[in-house]
Amino acid sequence: GMGDSQNLELAFATQLCLGNALEGNDQIADAMDTYTQIVKNKAFVGGGRVRVNMGNVYFNQKDYQKAIKMYRMAIDQVPANQRWLRMKITRNVAMAFIRMGQYVDAANTLGEIMDNEPDVHTGFQLVVCHYAVGDKDKMKRAFIALLKLRAYESDEPDEDGGEDGGLHGAGATRRGATADDVLGDDGLRQMMREKQLEARRKILQAAKLIGPKIAANEELGYEFLLEEMHAHGYEFLANELEMEQALAHLRGRGANFEEGKRALKEFEKKEHALKARAATNLSFLYFAEGDFENAEKYADMSVESNRYDASALVNKGNCMLQRGDMEGARDCYLEAVGVEADCVDAIYNLGLVNKRLEQYQDALVNFRKVISIIPNDPEATWQLADVCELMGNRSMAIKQFDLLHARLPTDPGVLARLGALHAAAGDEAKALQCYNESHRVYPPNIPVIEWLGTYHAQQRAYEKAHEFFAFASEVKPRDTKWPLLAASCQRRAGKLADALETYKSVHARNPDHAECLRHIVNILTDLGRTSEAAEYDEKLSAAESRGAGGFSGGGDALSAVETQKPLIGRAKLEMPEGGLPPDEESPHAPETP
C-alpha cells in the first residue's frame, strides 16, 4: 500500500545518499557497490539513472570507455519526453570523447545536442572540437550557431551592450528607465547578468580561437567573424574583438607597433569606453617608444574619458615624471592606488618617486607592498635593498640582496652590489668572493674589474692585478688608464721588458702622453739603454712643453690607485643587457590591457 511505496522511496534515497557520501570520501569501491545494488533492485523506480553516478566515477578515474558505456545505459533509462535530461547525459558522453582525444566523435555528439537542446557551453565545445580537427567550414557553422542562440540576451534593445552588459563596460548607455530599474537589482536579474556575461565571454573566446584559422589569413578570418557578429546583433562583442585584434599586434616576438597604433587610433571614433581603453594603450605605446608628447596627449585623453581607470592614471603619472614634475606624478600614482588598491605599477612607481624625493620611509612602504602582492618580485626587492642602503641600514640591505641573489644566482649586478656592501662593511673576504663571482658571470664589467685589480694591487699581488687591468684595456681600448695600470703592475713585478713594451704601445697610440714617456725613459735608463733613453727624453721634453697630461713627481697610475680603497658603497655598476637596474629604472608602464 502507501506505506510500502513510501518505504521504497525512502530506501532509494537513503542508499543514494550513502553512495554519494562514500564517493565524496574517496571510498570508491564501496560507493560503486552501493550504486550497483540500487541499479539491480528492480523495485526502485528510475534506479537505472544512477548509472550516471557510476559513469562519473569512471570519468574521474579516467576510464572513459566505461564512463561512456554507463552514460549510454543511463540514457536508455530516461523517457523520451525528458529530452533535456537525455541531452545533459549526452554532453557527459561528449566530454569523455574529448578527454580521449576523439574529437570527431565528440563533435558528432555535441552536434546532436545542439540540434535538440542547444546551449552556450555545448556550442563553445563544438567550436573547439572542430578547431581541433581543423575543419574550417564546420568551425564557421558552429560559431554562427553559437551566435544564433542569443543566450540570455534581452529582447529589449536597451539591454544589449549597456554599461553593465559589455565585458568591459563597452557599448551604448541606457536611453531610459525600464521596469527593471523600478524593481531594483534583484537576485534573479543579477544571476541573468552573470550568465549573459559568461555567454559573451564564450563567444569572444571562440572568435579569438578560430579567427586565425578559418580563412586564408588572420585578417580575412576576423573580418568574417566581425560581419557575423554585427549581423546577429553583437555589436559590443564585435568591438571587443576589434580591440583584441589591435592588441594582438603588440604581443609576442612578432609585435608590430605601427599596425597596433593604427588599429587603436580607429577607436577614437567609437564608443566612449572603447575610446578610453584605446587611448590608454596608445599612451603606453608612445611612452615605450620615447614619444613623450603623444604619450601625454593620449594619457590626458584617457584620464578625461575615465578618471577611474588606474592604468590611465599610471600613464599620466609616467608622463609627468618624465618631464620632471615629481609631485604631480606622485599625485597621479596615489590616485591610481585609490582607484585600484593593488595596482602594482602605481605602487612601484610611487616608490621610485618617493626615493627620488628622498622620502625613503614612504618608498620602503611602497616596495614592501609590491612584494606583498607579488612575492619575490626581483625589481621590488632590488629597490627595497637600495632604499635600505640609502637609509644607512647596511645590514638590512645585505639581507635583501642575499634574498635576491638566492632567486637570481647568476645576476652580476646583484653580486657586484653585494660585493660593494661587504667592502663598505669591512668584510673584504666576502667582498672579494662576490666580485669574483660577478666577474665570472659577466667579465666586461669595468667597475668590478677595477675593484679586483685594485684589491690585488693593494695585496701586492701584481701579476694577478695585471691580469685584470690588461683585460680592462681590452674592454676599453681607447682608455689609456688601463694599459698604464697594467704596465705599472708589470714594472712592480720586475718584468721591465714587458712593461716597456706595454708603455711603447701606449705611446704609439698617444705620442704626447707625458706620463707614458716618463716611464719609458726611466725603464730604458734602468736597463742601461742610455741612447734610446735620451731619444725618448727629448720626446718627453717636447710633450711637457706642449702641456701634455701625466703625473708629476715621478709617480705612476698604480701609485694613485694603491693609495685609495677599492670601490665601495653604492657604486654605479654597468649592467649587461637584461640585468637588473643598478639604480632607478624608467617608471613602470601598465601592462597592455
LINKACOR-V986434 format. One record per residue. N is the residue number from 1. RES is the residue in three letters. SS is DSSP state (H for helix, E for strand, L for the rest). Layout:
n,res,ss
N,RES,SS
N,RES,SS
This chain:
n,res,ss
1,GLY,L
2,MET,H
3,GLY,H
4,ASP,H
5,SER,H
6,GLN,H
7,ASN,H
8,LEU,H
9,GLU,H
10,LEU,H
11,ALA,H
12,PHE,H
13,ALA,H
14,THR,H
15,GLN,H
16,LEU,H
17,CYS,H
18,LEU,H
19,GLY,H
20,ASN,H
21,ALA,H
22,LEU,H
23,GLU,H
24,GLY,H
25,ASN,L
26,ASP,L
27,GLN,L
28,ILE,H
29,ALA,H
30,ASP,H
31,ALA,H
32,MET,H
33,ASP,H
34,THR,H
35,TYR,H
36,THR,H
37,GLN,H
38,ILE,H
39,VAL,H
40,LYS,H
41,ASN,L
42,LYS,L
43,ALA,L
44,PHE,L
45,VAL,L
46,GLY,L
47,GLY,H
48,GLY,H
49,ARG,H
50,VAL,H
51,ARG,H
52,VAL,H
53,ASN,H
54,MET,H
55,GLY,H
56,ASN,H
57,VAL,H
58,TYR,H
59,PHE,H
60,ASN,H
61,GLN,L
62,LYS,L
63,ASP,L
64,TYR,H
65,GLN,H
66,LYS,H
67,ALA,H
68,ILE,H
69,LYS,H
70,MET,H
71,TYR,H
72,ARG,H
73,MET,H
74,ALA,H
75,ILE,H
76,ASP,H
77,GLN,H
78,VAL,L
79,PRO,L
80,ALA,L
81,ASN,L
82,GLN,L
83,ARG,H
84,TRP,H
85,LEU,H
86,ARG,H
87,MET,H
88,LYS,H
89,ILE,H
90,THR,H
91,ARG,H
92,ASN,H
93,VAL,H
94,ALA,H
95,MET,H
96,ALA,H
97,PHE,H
98,ILE,H
99,ARG,H
100,MET,H
101,GLY,L
102,GLN,L
103,TYR,H
104,VAL,H
105,ASP,H
106,ALA,H
107,ALA,H
108,ASN,H
109,THR,H
110,LEU,H
111,GLY,H
112,GLU,H
113,ILE,H
114,MET,H
115,ASP,H
116,ASN,H
117,GLU,L
118,PRO,L
119,ASP,L
120,VAL,H
121,HIS,H
122,THR,H
123,GLY,H
124,PHE,H
125,GLN,H
126,LEU,H
127,VAL,H
128,VAL,H
129,CYS,H
130,HIS,H
131,TYR,H
132,ALA,H
133,VAL,H
134,GLY,L
135,ASP,L
136,LYS,H
137,ASP,H
138,LYS,H
139,MET,H
140,LYS,H
141,ARG,H
142,ALA,H
143,PHE,H
144,ILE,H
145,ALA,H
146,LEU,H
147,LEU,H
148,LYS,H
149,LEU,L
150,ARG,L
151,ALA,L
152,TYR,L
153,GLU,L
154,SER,L
155,ASP,L
156,GLU,L
157,PRO,L
158,ASP,L
159,GLU,L
160,ASP,L
161,GLY,L
162,GLY,L
163,GLU,L
164,ASP,L
165,GLY,L
166,GLY,L
167,LEU,L
168,HIS,L
169,GLY,L
170,ALA,L
171,GLY,L
172,ALA,L
173,THR,L
174,ARG,L
175,ARG,L
176,GLY,L
177,ALA,L
178,THR,L
179,ALA,H
180,ASP,H
181,ASP,H
182,VAL,H
183,LEU,H
184,GLY,L
185,ASP,L
186,ASP,L
187,GLY,H
188,LEU,H
189,ARG,H
190,GLN,H
191,MET,H
192,MET,H
193,ARG,H
194,GLU,H
195,LYS,H
196,GLN,H
197,LEU,H
198,GLU,H
199,ALA,H
200,ARG,H
201,ARG,H
202,LYS,H
203,ILE,H
204,LEU,H
205,GLN,H
206,ALA,H
207,ALA,H
208,LYS,H
209,LEU,H
210,ILE,H
211,GLY,L
212,PRO,L
213,LYS,L
214,ILE,L
215,ALA,L
216,ALA,L
217,ASN,L
218,GLU,H
219,GLU,H
220,LEU,H
221,GLY,H
222,TYR,H
223,GLU,H
224,PHE,H
225,LEU,H
226,LEU,H
227,GLU,H
228,GLU,H
229,MET,H
230,HIS,H
231,ALA,H
232,HIS,L
233,GLY,L
234,TYR,L
235,GLU,H
236,PHE,H
237,LEU,H
238,ALA,H
239,ASN,H
240,GLU,H
241,LEU,H
242,GLU,H
243,MET,H
244,GLU,H
245,GLN,H
246,ALA,H
247,LEU,H
248,ALA,H
249,HIS,L
250,LEU,L
251,ARG,L
252,GLY,L
253,ARG,L
254,GLY,L
255,ALA,L
256,ASN,L
257,PHE,H
258,GLU,H
259,GLU,H
260,GLY,H
261,LYS,H
262,ARG,H
263,ALA,H
264,LEU,H
265,LYS,H
266,GLU,H
267,PHE,H
268,GLU,H
269,LYS,H
270,LYS,L
271,GLU,L
272,HIS,H
273,ALA,H
274,LEU,H
275,LYS,H
276,ALA,H
277,ARG,H
278,ALA,H
279,ALA,H
280,THR,H
281,ASN,H
282,LEU,H
283,SER,H
284,PHE,H
285,LEU,H
286,TYR,H
287,PHE,H
288,ALA,H
289,GLU,H
290,GLY,L
291,ASP,L
292,PHE,H
293,GLU,H
294,ASN,H
295,ALA,H
296,GLU,H
297,LYS,H
298,TYR,H
299,ALA,H
300,ASP,H
301,MET,H
302,SER,H
303,VAL,H
304,GLU,H
305,SER,H
306,ASN,L
307,ARG,L
308,TYR,L
309,ASP,L
310,ALA,H
311,SER,H
312,ALA,H
313,LEU,H
314,VAL,H
315,ASN,H
316,LYS,H
317,GLY,H
318,ASN,H
319,CYS,H
320,MET,H
321,LEU,H
322,GLN,H
323,ARG,L
324,GLY,L
325,ASP,L
326,MET,H
327,GLU,H
328,GLY,H
329,ALA,H
330,ARG,H
331,ASP,H
332,CYS,H
333,TYR,H
334,LEU,H
335,GLU,H
336,ALA,H
337,VAL,H
338,GLY,H
339,VAL,H
340,GLU,L
341,ALA,L
342,ASP,L
343,CYS,L
344,VAL,H
345,ASP,H
346,ALA,H
347,ILE,H
348,TYR,H
349,ASN,H
350,LEU,H
351,GLY,H
352,LEU,H
353,VAL,H
354,ASN,H
355,LYS,H
356,ARG,H
357,LEU,L
358,GLU,L
359,GLN,L
360,TYR,H
361,GLN,H
362,ASP,H
363,ALA,H
364,LEU,H
365,VAL,H
366,ASN,H
367,PHE,H
368,ARG,H
369,LYS,H
370,VAL,H
371,ILE,H
372,SER,H
373,ILE,H
374,ILE,L
375,PRO,L
376,ASN,L
377,ASP,L
378,PRO,H
379,GLU,H
380,ALA,H
381,THR,H
382,TRP,H
383,GLN,H
384,LEU,H
385,ALA,H
386,ASP,H
387,VAL,H
388,CYS,H
389,GLU,H
390,LEU,H
391,MET,L
392,GLY,L
393,ASN,L
394,ARG,H
395,SER,H
396,MET,H
397,ALA,H
398,ILE,H
399,LYS,H
400,GLN,H
401,PHE,H
402,ASP,H
403,LEU,H
404,LEU,H
405,HIS,H
406,ALA,H
407,ARG,H
408,LEU,L
409,PRO,L
410,THR,L
411,ASP,L
412,PRO,H
413,GLY,H
414,VAL,H
415,LEU,H
416,ALA,H
417,ARG,H
418,LEU,H
419,GLY,H
420,ALA,H
421,LEU,H
422,HIS,H
423,ALA,H
424,ALA,H
425,ALA,L
426,GLY,L
427,ASP,L
428,GLU,H
429,ALA,H
430,LYS,H
431,ALA,H
432,LEU,H
433,GLN,H
434,CYS,H
435,TYR,H
436,ASN,H
437,GLU,H
438,SER,H
439,HIS,H
440,ARG,H
441,VAL,H
442,TYR,L
443,PRO,L
444,PRO,L
445,ASN,L
446,ILE,H
447,PRO,H
448,VAL,H
449,ILE,H
450,GLU,H
451,TRP,H
452,LEU,H
453,GLY,H
454,THR,H
455,TYR,H
456,HIS,H
457,ALA,H
458,GLN,H
459,GLN,L
460,ARG,L
461,ALA,L
462,TYR,H
463,GLU,H
464,LYS,H
465,ALA,H
466,HIS,H
467,GLU,H
468,PHE,H
469,PHE,H
470,ALA,H
471,PHE,H
472,ALA,H
473,SER,H
474,GLU,H
475,VAL,H
476,LYS,L
477,PRO,L
478,ARG,L
479,ASP,L
480,THR,H
481,LYS,H
482,TRP,H
483,PRO,H
484,LEU,H
485,LEU,H
486,ALA,H
487,ALA,H
488,SER,H
489,CYS,H
490,GLN,H
491,ARG,H
492,ARG,H
493,ALA,L
494,GLY,L
495,LYS,L
496,LEU,H
497,ALA,H
498,ASP,H
499,ALA,H
500,LEU,H
501,GLU,H
502,THR,H
503,TYR,H
504,LYS,H
505,SER,H
506,VAL,H
507,HIS,H
508,ALA,H
509,ARG,H
510,ASN,L
511,PRO,L
512,ASP,L
513,HIS,L
514,ALA,H
515,GLU,H
516,CYS,H
517,LEU,H
518,ARG,H
519,HIS,H
520,ILE,H
521,VAL,H
522,ASN,H
523,ILE,H
524,LEU,H
525,THR,H
526,ASP,H
527,LEU,L
528,GLY,L
529,ARG,L
530,THR,H
531,SER,H
532,GLU,H
533,ALA,H
534,ALA,H
535,GLU,H
536,TYR,H
537,ASP,H
538,GLU,H
539,LYS,H
540,LEU,H
541,SER,H
542,ALA,H
543,ALA,H
544,GLU,H
545,SER,H
546,ARG,L
547,GLY,L
548,ALA,L
549,GLY,L
550,GLY,L
551,PHE,L
552,SER,L
553,GLY,L
554,GLY,L
555,GLY,L
556,ASP,L
557,ALA,H
558,LEU,H
559,SER,H
560,ALA,H
561,VAL,H
562,GLU,H
563,THR,L
564,GLN,L
565,LYS,L
566,PRO,L
567,LEU,L
568,ILE,L
569,GLY,L
570,ARG,L
571,ALA,L
572,LYS,L
573,LEU,L
574,GLU,L
575,MET,L
576,PRO,L
577,GLU,L
578,GLY,L
579,GLY,L
580,LEU,L
581,PRO,L
582,PRO,L
583,ASP,L
584,GLU,L
585,GLU,L
586,SER,L
587,PRO,L
588,HIS,L
589,ALA,L
590,PRO,L
591,GLU,L
592,THR,L
593,PRO,L
